[in-house]
């Protein structure tokens, strides 16, 4: 797979990579891998939520609001 960036984007990536002590290719690859991992984690959580809902396991709106606020603060 090839990914193409504008020269400005390549310069930004190189600058970020240098600050992280790596090269731009490694930086982009690591970011893509983190995206795949996060996507898999999210999809698993959604599947688990659907299973719980199918069992009739719900939480009150106030508890969900509190959980979301806590997640956003973290």
PDB file of N, CA, C and O in Angstrom:
ATOM      1  N   UNK A   1       0.844  -1.173   0.000  1.00  0.00           N
ATOM      2  CA  UNK A   1       0.000   0.000   0.000  1.00  0.00           C
ATOM      3  C   UNK A   1       0.890   1.237   0.000  1.00  0.00           C
ATOM      4  O   UNK A   1       1.909   1.288   0.688  1.00  0.00           O
ATOM      5  N   UNK A   2       0.500   2.194  -0.756  1.00  0.00           N
ATOM      6  CA  UNK A   2       1.223   3.461  -0.768  1.00  0.00           C
ATOM      7  C   UNK A   2       0.294   4.576  -0.313  1.00  0.00           C
ATOM      8  O   UNK A   2      -0.893   4.588  -0.638  1.00  0.00           O
ATOM      9  N   UNK A   3       0.844   5.493   0.428  1.00  0.00           N
ATOM     10  CA  UNK A   3       0.104   6.667   0.875  1.00  0.00           C
ATOM     11  C   UNK A   3       0.892   7.884   0.428  1.00  0.00           C
ATOM     12  O   UNK A   3       2.107   7.953   0.609  1.00  0.00           O
ATOM     13  N   UNK A   4       0.195   8.832  -0.151  1.00  0.00           N
ATOM     14  CA  UNK A   4       0.862  10.029  -0.668  1.00  0.00           C
ATOM     15  C   UNK A   4       0.428  11.251   0.135  1.00  0.00           C
ATOM     16  O   UNK A   4      -0.752  11.431   0.435  1.00  0.00           O
ATOM     17  N   UNK A   5       1.397  12.076   0.470  1.00  0.00           N
ATOM     18  CA  UNK A   5       1.152  13.308   1.206  1.00  0.00           C
ATOM     19  C   UNK A   5       1.662  14.476   0.379  1.00  0.00           C
ATOM     20  O   UNK A   5       2.530  14.328  -0.480  1.00  0.00           O
ATOM     21  N   UNK A   6       1.101  15.630   0.662  1.00  0.00           N
ATOM     22  CA  UNK A   6       1.627  16.838   0.023  1.00  0.00           C
ATOM     23  C   UNK A   6       3.000  17.114   0.614  1.00  0.00           C
ATOM     24  O   UNK A   6       3.324  16.603   1.685  1.00  0.00           O
ATOM     25  N   UNK A   7       3.807  17.910  -0.063  1.00  0.00           N
ATOM     26  CA  UNK A   7       5.112  18.261   0.502  1.00  0.00           C
ATOM     27  C   UNK A   7       4.997  18.916   1.878  1.00  0.00           C
ATOM     28  O   UNK A   7       5.840  18.688   2.746  1.00  0.00           O
ATOM     29  N   UNK A   8       3.970  19.717   2.079  1.00  0.00           N
ATOM     30  CA  UNK A   8       3.778  20.365   3.377  1.00  0.00           C
ATOM     31  C   UNK A   8       3.465  19.329   4.448  1.00  0.00           C
ATOM     32  O   UNK A   8       3.972  19.412   5.567  1.00  0.00           O
ATOM     33  N   UNK A   9       2.633  18.358   4.105  1.00  0.00           N
ATOM     34  CA  UNK A   9       2.299  17.307   5.065  1.00  0.00           C
ATOM     35  C   UNK A   9       3.528  16.459   5.381  1.00  0.00           C
ATOM     36  O   UNK A   9       3.754  16.088   6.533  1.00  0.00           O
ATOM     37  N   UNK A  10       4.313  16.159   4.364  1.00  0.00           N
ATOM     38  CA  UNK A  10       5.542  15.392   4.589  1.00  0.00           C
ATOM     39  C   UNK A  10       6.495  16.142   5.516  1.00  0.00           C
ATOM     40  O   UNK A  10       7.136  15.542   6.379  1.00  0.00           O
ATOM     41  N   UNK A  11       6.581  17.450   5.332  1.00  0.00           N
ATOM     42  CA  UNK A  11       7.449  18.247   6.191  1.00  0.00           C
ATOM     43  C   UNK A  11       6.947  18.222   7.631  1.00  0.00           C
ATOM     44  O   UNK A  11       7.737  18.104   8.568  1.00  0.00           O
ATOM     45  N   UNK A  12       5.642  18.332   7.802  1.00  0.00           N
ATOM     46  CA  UNK A  12       5.073  18.280   9.151  1.00  0.00           C
ATOM     47  C   UNK A  12       5.334  16.927   9.797  1.00  0.00           C
ATOM     48  O   UNK A  12       5.720  16.858  10.963  1.00  0.00           O
ATOM     49  N   UNK A  13       5.127  15.860   9.049  1.00  0.00           N
ATOM     50  CA  UNK A  13       5.371  14.526   9.581  1.00  0.00           C
ATOM     51  C   UNK A  13       6.834  14.336   9.950  1.00  0.00           C
ATOM     52  O   UNK A  13       7.150  13.751  10.987  1.00  0.00           O
ATOM     53  N   UNK A  14       7.723  14.831   9.100  1.00  0.00           N
ATOM     54  CA  UNK A  14       9.155  14.720   9.390  1.00  0.00           C
ATOM     55  C   UNK A  14       9.510  15.482  10.653  1.00  0.00           C
ATOM     56  O   UNK A  14      10.328  15.022  11.449  1.00  0.00           O
ATOM     57  N   UNK A  15       8.904  16.639  10.842  1.00  0.00           N
ATOM     58  CA  UNK A  15       9.173  17.444  12.031  1.00  0.00           C
ATOM     59  C   UNK A  15       8.673  16.729  13.293  1.00  0.00           C
ATOM     60  O   UNK A  15       9.374  16.678  14.304  1.00  0.00           O
ATOM     61  N   UNK A  16       7.469  16.185  13.226  1.00  0.00           N
ATOM     62  CA  UNK A  16       6.921  15.456  14.375  1.00  0.00           C
ATOM     63  C   UNK A  16       7.770  14.225  14.664  1.00  0.00           C
ATOM     64  O   UNK A  16       8.075  13.931  15.820  1.00  0.00           O
ATOM     65  N   UNK A  17       8.151  13.508  13.609  1.00  0.00           N
ATOM     66  CA  UNK A  17       8.963  12.300  13.774  1.00  0.00           C
ATOM     67  C   UNK A  17      10.305  12.624  14.406  1.00  0.00           C
ATOM     68  O   UNK A  17      10.759  11.914  15.303  1.00  0.00           O
ATOM     69  N   UNK A  18      10.938  13.687  13.944  1.00  0.00           N
ATOM     70  CA  UNK A  18      12.235  14.069  14.505  1.00  0.00           C
ATOM     71  C   UNK A  18      12.102  14.369  15.986  1.00  0.00           C
ATOM     72  O   UNK A  18      12.960  13.987  16.781  1.00  0.00           O
ATOM     73  N   UNK A  19      11.036  15.047  16.356  1.00  0.00           N
ATOM     74  CA  UNK A  19      10.798  15.346  17.765  1.00  0.00           C
ATOM     75  C   UNK A  19      10.550  14.098  18.595  1.00  0.00           C
ATOM     76  O   UNK A  19      10.811  14.078  19.798  1.00  0.00           O
ATOM     77  N   UNK A  20      10.039  13.044  17.939  1.00  0.00           N
ATOM     78  CA  UNK A  20       9.764  11.786  18.637  1.00  0.00           C
ATOM     79  C   UNK A  20      10.936  10.820  18.541  1.00  0.00           C
ATOM     80  O   UNK A  20      10.890   9.715  19.082  1.00  0.00           O
ATOM     81  N   UNK A  21      11.985  11.245  17.850  1.00  0.00           N
ATOM     82  CA  UNK A  21      13.165  10.395  17.730  1.00  0.00           C
ATOM     83  C   UNK A  21      12.998   9.227  16.783  1.00  0.00           C
ATOM     84  O   UNK A  21      13.590   8.168  16.993  1.00  0.00           O
ATOM     85  N   UNK A  22      12.206   9.404  15.751  1.00  0.00           N
ATOM     86  CA  UNK A  22      11.985   8.352  14.768  1.00  0.00           C
ATOM     87  C   UNK A  22      11.963   8.964  13.379  1.00  0.00           C
ATOM     88  O   UNK A  22      12.297  10.137  13.209  1.00  0.00           O
ATOM     89  N   UNK A  23      11.574   8.181  12.391  1.00  0.00           N
ATOM     90  CA  UNK A  23      11.444   8.745  11.046  1.00  0.00           C
ATOM     91  C   UNK A  23       9.967   8.806  10.674  1.00  0.00           C
ATOM     92  O   UNK A  23       9.124   8.188  11.323  1.00  0.00           O
ATOM     93  N   UNK A  24       9.671   9.553   9.631  1.00  0.00           N
ATOM     94  CA  UNK A  24       8.279   9.789   9.248  1.00  0.00           C
ATOM     95  C   UNK A  24       7.557   8.497   8.878  1.00  0.00           C
ATOM     96  O   UNK A  24       6.384   8.321   9.208  1.00  0.00           O
ATOM     97  N   UNK A  25       8.252   7.598   8.195  1.00  0.00           N
ATOM     98  CA  UNK A  25       7.608   6.343   7.801  1.00  0.00           C
ATOM     99  C   UNK A  25       7.180   5.539   9.030  1.00  0.00           C
ATOM    100  O   UNK A  25       6.067   5.014   9.066  1.00  0.00           O
ATOM    101  N   UNK A  26       8.044   5.440  10.024  1.00  0.00           N
ATOM    102  CA  UNK A  26       7.720   4.709  11.250  1.00  0.00           C
ATOM    103  C   UNK A  26       6.574   5.403  11.993  1.00  0.00           C
ATOM    104  O   UNK A  26       5.677   4.745  12.519  1.00  0.00           O
ATOM    105  N   UNK A  27       6.614   6.725  12.028  1.00  0.00           N
ATOM    106  CA  UNK A  27       5.563   7.498  12.689  1.00  0.00           C
ATOM    107  C   UNK A  27       4.201   7.202  12.075  1.00  0.00           C
ATOM    108  O   UNK A  27       3.236   6.941  12.793  1.00  0.00           O
ATOM    109  N   UNK A  28       4.122   7.242  10.753  1.00  0.00           N
ATOM    110  CA  UNK A  28       2.857   7.002  10.053  1.00  0.00           C
ATOM    111  C   UNK A  28       2.411   5.550  10.244  1.00  0.00           C
ATOM    112  O   UNK A  28       1.231   5.289  10.475  1.00  0.00           O
ATOM    113  N   UNK A  29       3.345   4.615  10.149  1.00  0.00           N
ATOM    114  CA  UNK A  29       2.993   3.210  10.333  1.00  0.00           C
ATOM    115  C   UNK A  29       2.462   2.965  11.734  1.00  0.00           C
ATOM    116  O   UNK A  29       1.452   2.281  11.898  1.00  0.00           O
ATOM    117  N   UNK A  30       3.126   3.512  12.751  1.00  0.00           N
ATOM    118  CA  UNK A  30       2.660   3.350  14.130  1.00  0.00           C
ATOM    119  C   UNK A  30       1.278   3.949  14.328  1.00  0.00           C
ATOM    120  O   UNK A  30       0.438   3.374  15.021  1.00  0.00           O
ATOM    121  N   UNK A  31       1.042   5.111  13.717  1.00  0.00           N
ATOM    122  CA  UNK A  31      -0.269   5.756  13.841  1.00  0.00           C
ATOM    123  C   UNK A  31      -1.356   4.900  13.194  1.00  0.00           C
ATOM    124  O   UNK A  31      -2.449   4.762  13.744  1.00  0.00           O
ATOM    125  N   UNK A  32      -1.059   4.327  12.032  1.00  0.00           N
ATOM    126  CA  UNK A  32      -2.031   3.470  11.353  1.00  0.00           C
ATOM    127  C   UNK A  32      -2.325   2.223  12.186  1.00  0.00           C
ATOM    128  O   UNK A  32      -3.476   1.796  12.278  1.00  0.00           O
ATOM    129  N   UNK A  33      -1.299   1.645  12.787  1.00  0.00           N
ATOM    130  CA  UNK A  33      -1.505   0.465  13.619  1.00  0.00           C
ATOM    131  C   UNK A  33      -2.341   0.788  14.853  1.00  0.00           C
ATOM    132  O   UNK A  33      -3.188  -0.008  15.260  1.00  0.00           O
ATOM    133  N   UNK A  34      -2.103   1.958  15.449  1.00  0.00           N
ATOM    134  CA  UNK A  34      -2.920   2.370  16.607  1.00  0.00           C
ATOM    135  C   UNK A  34      -4.375   2.556  16.184  1.00  0.00           C
ATOM    136  O   UNK A  34      -5.288   2.209  16.935  1.00  0.00           O
ATOM    137  N   UNK A  35      -4.597   3.099  14.989  1.00  0.00           N
ATOM    138  CA  UNK A  35      -5.958   3.266  14.485  1.00  0.00           C
ATOM    139  C   UNK A  35      -6.642   1.914  14.341  1.00  0.00           C
ATOM    140  O   UNK A  35      -7.797   1.764  14.738  1.00  0.00           O
ATOM    141  N   UNK A  36      -5.951   0.930  13.782  1.00  0.00           N
ATOM    142  CA  UNK A  36      -6.524  -0.404  13.626  1.00  0.00           C
ATOM    143  C   UNK A  36      -6.850  -1.027  14.975  1.00  0.00           C
ATOM    144  O   UNK A  36      -7.905  -1.640  15.137  1.00  0.00           O
ATOM    145  N   UNK A  37      -5.955  -0.876  15.945  1.00  0.00           N
ATOM    146  CA  UNK A  37      -6.195  -1.419  17.283  1.00  0.00           C
ATOM    147  C   UNK A  37      -7.390  -0.745  17.944  1.00  0.00           C
ATOM    148  O   UNK A  37      -8.231  -1.415  18.542  1.00  0.00           O
ATOM    149  N   UNK A  38      -7.465   0.569  17.837  1.00  0.00           N
ATOM    150  CA  UNK A  38      -8.576   1.304  18.440  1.00  0.00           C
ATOM    151  C   UNK A  38      -9.897   0.931  17.773  1.00  0.00           C
ATOM    152  O   UNK A  38     -10.919   0.799  18.447  1.00  0.00           O
ATOM    153  N   UNK A  39      -9.879   0.762  16.466  1.00  0.00           N
ATOM    154  CA  UNK A  39     -11.089   0.367  15.745  1.00  0.00           C
ATOM    155  C   UNK A  39     -11.554  -1.011  16.210  1.00  0.00           C
ATOM    156  O   UNK A  39     -12.747  -1.219  16.433  1.00  0.00           O
ATOM    157  N   UNK A  40     -10.629  -1.944  16.356  1.00  0.00           N
ATOM    158  CA  UNK A  40     -10.984  -3.291  16.818  1.00  0.00           C
ATOM    159  C   UNK A  40     -11.552  -3.236  18.235  1.00  0.00           C
ATOM    160  O   UNK A  40     -12.536  -3.910  18.539  1.00  0.00           O
ATOM    161  N   UNK A  41     -10.927  -2.431  19.104  1.00  0.00           N
ATOM    162  CA  UNK A  41     -11.413  -2.293  20.482  1.00  0.00           C
ATOM    163  C   UNK A  41     -12.817  -1.700  20.506  1.00  0.00           C
ATOM    164  O   UNK A  41     -13.677  -2.165  21.254  1.00  0.00           O
ATOM    165  N   UNK A  42     -13.051  -0.670  19.686  1.00  0.00           N
ATOM    166  CA  UNK A  42     -14.354  -0.025  19.630  1.00  0.00           C
ATOM    167  C   UNK A  42     -15.424  -0.997  19.138  1.00  0.00           C
ATOM    168  O   UNK A  42     -16.504  -1.088  19.721  1.00  0.00           O
ATOM    169  N   UNK A  43     -15.118  -1.716  18.071  1.00  0.00           N
ATOM    170  CA  UNK A  43     -16.097  -2.660  17.522  1.00  0.00           C
ATOM    171  C   UNK A  43     -16.425  -3.766  18.520  1.00  0.00           C
ATOM    172  O   UNK A  43     -17.579  -4.181  18.624  1.00  0.00           O
ATOM    173  N   UNK A  44     -15.427  -4.245  19.253  1.00  0.00           N
ATOM    174  CA  UNK A  44     -15.675  -5.272  20.276  1.00  0.00           C
ATOM    175  C   UNK A  44     -16.573  -4.713  21.377  1.00  0.00           C
ATOM    176  O   UNK A  44     -17.473  -5.404  21.855  1.00  0.00           O
ATOM    177  N   UNK A  45     -16.334  -3.473  21.778  1.00  0.00           N
ATOM    178  CA  UNK A  45     -17.156  -2.851  22.824  1.00  0.00           C
ATOM    179  C   UNK A  45     -18.595  -2.674  22.350  1.00  0.00           C
ATOM    180  O   UNK A  45     -19.533  -2.871  23.122  1.00  0.00           O
ATOM    181  N   UNK A  46     -18.771  -2.306  21.097  1.00  0.00           N
ATOM    182  CA  UNK A  46     -20.127  -2.162  20.552  1.00  0.00           C
ATOM    183  C   UNK A  46     -20.830  -3.520  20.529  1.00  0.00           C
ATOM    184  O   UNK A  46     -21.994  -3.628  20.915  1.00  0.00           O
ATOM    185  N   UNK A  47     -20.114  -4.560  20.074  1.00  0.00           N
ATOM    186  CA  UNK A  47     -20.719  -5.897  20.055  1.00  0.00           C
ATOM    187  C   UNK A  47     -21.135  -6.326  21.462  1.00  0.00           C
ATOM    188  O   UNK A  47     -22.222  -6.870  21.656  1.00  0.00           O
ATOM    189  N   UNK A  48     -20.260  -6.076  22.441  1.00  0.00           N
ATOM    190  CA  UNK A  48     -20.584  -6.426  23.826  1.00  0.00           C
ATOM    191  C   UNK A  48     -21.792  -5.632  24.309  1.00  0.00           C
ATOM    192  O   UNK A  48     -22.646  -6.175  25.010  1.00  0.00           O
ATOM    193  N   UNK A  49     -21.875  -4.369  23.947  1.00  0.00           N
ATOM    194  CA  UNK A  49     -23.030  -3.552  24.330  1.00  0.00           C
ATOM    195  C   UNK A  49     -24.323  -4.070  23.734  1.00  0.00           C
ATOM    196  O   UNK A  49     -25.363  -4.051  24.391  1.00  0.00           O
ATOM    197  N   UNK A  50     -24.267  -4.528  22.507  1.00  0.00           N
ATOM    198  CA  UNK A  50     -25.462  -5.090  21.861  1.00  0.00           C
ATOM    199  C   UNK A  50     -25.891  -6.368  22.570  1.00  0.00           C
ATOM    200  O   UNK A  50     -27.082  -6.587  22.792  1.00  0.00           O
ATOM    201  N   UNK A  51     -24.923  -7.212  22.927  1.00  0.00           N
ATOM    202  CA  UNK A  51     -25.228  -8.445  23.657  1.00  0.00           C
ATOM    203  C   UNK A  51     -25.878  -8.108  25.000  1.00  0.00           C
ATOM    204  O   UNK A  51     -26.863  -8.734  25.390  1.00  0.00           O
ATOM    205  N   UNK A  52     -25.329  -7.125  25.700  1.00  0.00           N
ATOM    206  CA  UNK A  52     -25.898  -6.726  26.986  1.00  0.00           C
ATOM    207  C   UNK A  52     -27.310  -6.172  26.808  1.00  0.00           C
ATOM    208  O   UNK A  52     -28.198  -6.486  27.600  1.00  0.00           O
ATOM    209  N   UNK A  53     -27.525  -5.364  25.792  1.00  0.00           N
ATOM    210  CA  UNK A  53     -28.857  -4.814  25.545  1.00  0.00           C
ATOM    211  C   UNK A  53     -29.846  -5.926  25.208  1.00  0.00           C
ATOM    212  O   UNK A  53     -30.994  -5.903  25.652  1.00  0.00           O
ATOM    213  N   UNK A  54     -29.396  -6.887  24.429  1.00  0.00           N
ATOM    214  CA  UNK A  54     -30.273  -8.020  24.099  1.00  0.00           C
ATOM    215  C   UNK A  54     -30.678  -8.800  25.342  1.00  0.00           C
ATOM    216  O   UNK A  54     -31.751  -9.402  25.377  1.00  0.00           O
ATOM    217  N   UNK A  55     -29.810  -8.792  26.380  1.00  0.00           N
ATOM    218  CA  UNK A  55     -30.134  -9.464  27.650  1.00  0.00           C
ATOM    219  C   UNK A  55     -30.978  -8.567  28.559  1.00  0.00           C
ATOM    220  O   UNK A  55     -31.386  -8.981  29.644  1.00  0.00           O
ATOM    221  N   UNK A  56     -31.234  -7.343  28.110  1.00  0.00           N
ATOM    222  CA  UNK A  56     -32.026  -6.419  28.913  1.00  0.00           C
ATOM    223  C   UNK A  56     -31.223  -5.664  29.947  1.00  0.00           C
ATOM    224  O   UNK A  56     -31.787  -5.085  30.876  1.00  0.00           O
ATOM    225  N   UNK A  57     -29.902  -5.663  29.792  1.00  0.00           N
ATOM    226  CA  UNK A  57     -29.029  -4.975  30.741  1.00  0.00           C
ATOM    227  C   UNK A  57     -28.806  -3.535  30.275  1.00  0.00           C
ATOM    228  O   UNK A  57     -28.079  -3.286  29.313  1.00  0.00           O
ATOM    229  N   UNK A  58     -29.430  -2.615  30.959  1.00  0.00           N
ATOM    230  CA  UNK A  58     -29.313  -1.206  30.619  1.00  0.00           C
ATOM    231  C   UNK A  58     -28.877  -0.416  31.850  1.00  0.00           C
ATOM    232  O   UNK A  58     -28.999  -0.892  32.978  1.00  0.00           O
ATOM    233  N   UNK A  59     -28.370   0.787  31.626  1.00  0.00           N
ATOM    234  CA  UNK A  59     -28.079   1.695  32.733  1.00  0.00           C
ATOM    235  C   UNK A  59     -28.949   2.926  32.563  1.00  0.00           C
ATOM    236  O   UNK A  59     -29.448   3.203  31.473  1.00  0.00           O
ATOM    237  N   UNK A  60     -29.126   3.661  33.652  1.00  0.00           N
ATOM    238  CA  UNK A  60     -29.925   4.872  33.616  1.00  0.00           C
ATOM    239  C   UNK A  60     -29.177   5.977  32.872  1.00  0.00           C
ATOM    240  O   UNK A  60     -27.947   5.984  32.821  1.00  0.00           O
ATOM    241  N   UNK A  61     -29.925   6.895  32.306  1.00  0.00           N
ATOM    242  CA  UNK A  61     -29.341   8.000  31.537  1.00  0.00           C
ATOM    243  C   UNK A  61     -28.343   8.802  32.365  1.00  0.00           C
ATOM    244  O   UNK A  61     -27.303   9.212  31.850  1.00  0.00           O
ATOM    245  N   UNK A  62     -28.646   9.028  33.634  1.00  0.00           N
ATOM    246  CA  UNK A  62     -27.757   9.802  34.489  1.00  0.00           C
ATOM    247  C   UNK A  62     -26.401   9.104  34.644  1.00  0.00           C
ATOM    248  O   UNK A  62     -25.358   9.758  34.641  1.00  0.00           O
ATOM    249  N   UNK A  63     -26.423   7.778  34.778  1.00  0.00           N
ATOM    250  CA  UNK A  63     -25.176   7.035  34.908  1.00  0.00           C
ATOM    251  C   UNK A  63     -24.378   7.102  33.607  1.00  0.00           C
ATOM    252  O   UNK A  63     -23.153   7.221  33.629  1.00  0.00           O
ATOM    253  N   UNK A  64     -25.077   7.026  32.480  1.00  0.00           N
ATOM    254  CA  UNK A  64     -24.384   7.124  31.193  1.00  0.00           C
ATOM    255  C   UNK A  64     -23.770   8.504  31.024  1.00  0.00           C
ATOM    256  O   UNK A  64     -22.642   8.624  30.547  1.00  0.00           O
ATOM    257  N   UNK A  65     -24.493   9.541  31.404  1.00  0.00           N
ATOM    258  CA  UNK A  65     -23.946  10.898  31.331  1.00  0.00           C
ATOM    259  C   UNK A  65     -22.688  11.023  32.178  1.00  0.00           C
ATOM    260  O   UNK A  65     -21.702  11.618  31.744  1.00  0.00           O
ATOM    261  N   UNK A  66     -22.718  10.463  33.382  1.00  0.00           N
ATOM    262  CA  UNK A  66     -21.557  10.529  34.273  1.00  0.00           C
ATOM    263  C   UNK A  66     -20.374   9.779  33.672  1.00  0.00           C
ATOM    264  O   UNK A  66     -19.239  10.250  33.745  1.00  0.00           O
ATOM    265  N   UNK A  67     -20.631   8.618  33.079  1.00  0.00           N
ATOM    266  CA  UNK A  67     -19.560   7.849  32.446  1.00  0.00           C
ATOM    267  C   UNK A  67     -18.945   8.621  31.277  1.00  0.00           C
ATOM    268  O   UNK A  67     -17.725   8.646  31.119  1.00  0.00           O
ATOM    269  N   UNK A  68     -19.785   9.242  30.467  1.00  0.00           N
ATOM    270  CA  UNK A  68     -19.278  10.016  29.327  1.00  0.00           C
ATOM    271  C   UNK A  68     -18.446  11.205  29.796  1.00  0.00           C
ATOM    272  O   UNK A  68     -17.389  11.487  29.233  1.00  0.00           O
ATOM    273  N   UNK A  69     -18.915  11.890  30.810  1.00  0.00           N
ATOM    274  CA  UNK A  69     -18.156  13.019  31.331  1.00  0.00           C
ATOM    275  C   UNK A  69     -16.796  12.564  31.838  1.00  0.00           C
ATOM    276  O   UNK A  69     -15.786  13.223  31.588  1.00  0.00           O
ATOM    277  N   UNK A  70     -16.763  11.440  32.551  1.00  0.00           N
ATOM    278  CA  UNK A  70     -15.507  10.902  33.056  1.00  0.00           C
ATOM    279  C   UNK A  70     -14.568  10.547  31.897  1.00  0.00           C
ATOM    280  O   UNK A  70     -13.372  10.830  31.962  1.00  0.00           O
ATOM    281  N   UNK A  71     -15.097   9.936  30.852  1.00  0.00           N
ATOM    282  CA  UNK A  71     -14.281   9.571  29.689  1.00  0.00           C
ATOM    283  C   UNK A  71     -13.695  10.818  29.017  1.00  0.00           C
ATOM    284  O   UNK A  71     -12.536  10.817  28.601  1.00  0.00           O
ATOM    285  N   UNK A  72     -14.483  11.856  28.916  1.00  0.00           N
ATOM    286  CA  UNK A  72     -14.023  13.085  28.264  1.00  0.00           C
ATOM    287  C   UNK A  72     -12.964  13.803  29.081  1.00  0.00           C
ATOM    288  O   UNK A  72     -12.105  14.486  28.523  1.00  0.00           O
ATOM    289  N   UNK A  73     -13.020  13.652  30.415  1.00  0.00           N
ATOM    290  CA  UNK A  73     -12.020  14.269  31.284  1.00  0.00           C
ATOM    291  C   UNK A  73     -10.697  13.511  31.257  1.00  0.00           C
ATOM    292  O   UNK A  73      -9.646  14.090  31.530  1.00  0.00           O
ATOM    293  N   UNK A  74     -10.739  12.234  30.933  1.00  0.00           N
ATOM    294  CA  UNK A  74      -9.533  11.393  30.937  1.00  0.00           C
ATOM    295  C   UNK A  74      -8.667  11.631  29.725  1.00  0.00           C
ATOM    296  O   UNK A  74      -7.618  11.002  29.583  1.00  0.00           O
TER     297      UNK A  74
END
